[in-house]
């Protein structure tokens, strides 16, 4: 993306670039075991701005691999400490999450593909794409580590910081607009994602309700409000870009047409003046 194109990028897109790395912090920072995670420290220490796009993508891919290992570790430990009833519910919801994760990653790729082919495409979207995948994996890792921490300490701790009204609106609105904001021929991907989300939500709520009954101190609904919010955020952000990019494209086209008309009027005025100056002087 050249400087001229970047200067025309709408504010909503610049906001996305700034917030994409932080999408999970709205709620999910609350569901983190005590102490900062080493992978988060690693991310904070890296100067992304000084890196090439290829290096940035490699870095986010390495973070995603690290978070996948944390998911595997938390999964293994939870299966060791949970009783039979909780263990079966956890296995079911983790399997549902894996299907949902794949479906959402596929849709994220399609949504970014659509934006990247438009007037505001550029290498920054490759970085955003890699970051989104890494952060989505981080969300699940932190969630499982938190569940493990709660179970070992026999105590559920929640935060009041979650923007529940915003997330409720996103949850309600996103599925209607999703198919129209993906490349042509991708509507099946939208349907698969919705089905995967509903299956995951049902199984996760079942496990959370069991956990709340087992440990006490919170209801399953309280936990779910915090637990589900971060999953939708990255997709909602990218879809927001898709929706608004078309509006801005139409607006830009109108502006350019207006500029051309003005330029044409000016040329006509100037041409008229030049013609009058060029008329031969009568002897």
Secondary structure as UniProt FT lines:
FT   HELIX           3..7
FT   HELIX           11..19
FT   HELIX           20..26
FT   HELIX           28..30
FT   HELIX           38..45
FT   HELIX           48..50
FT   HELIX           53..81
FT   HELIX           84..116
FT   TURN            119..120
FT   HELIX           124..153
FT   HELIX           164..178
FT   HELIX           179..181
FT   TURN            184..185
FT   HELIX           187..215
FT   HELIX           220..278
//
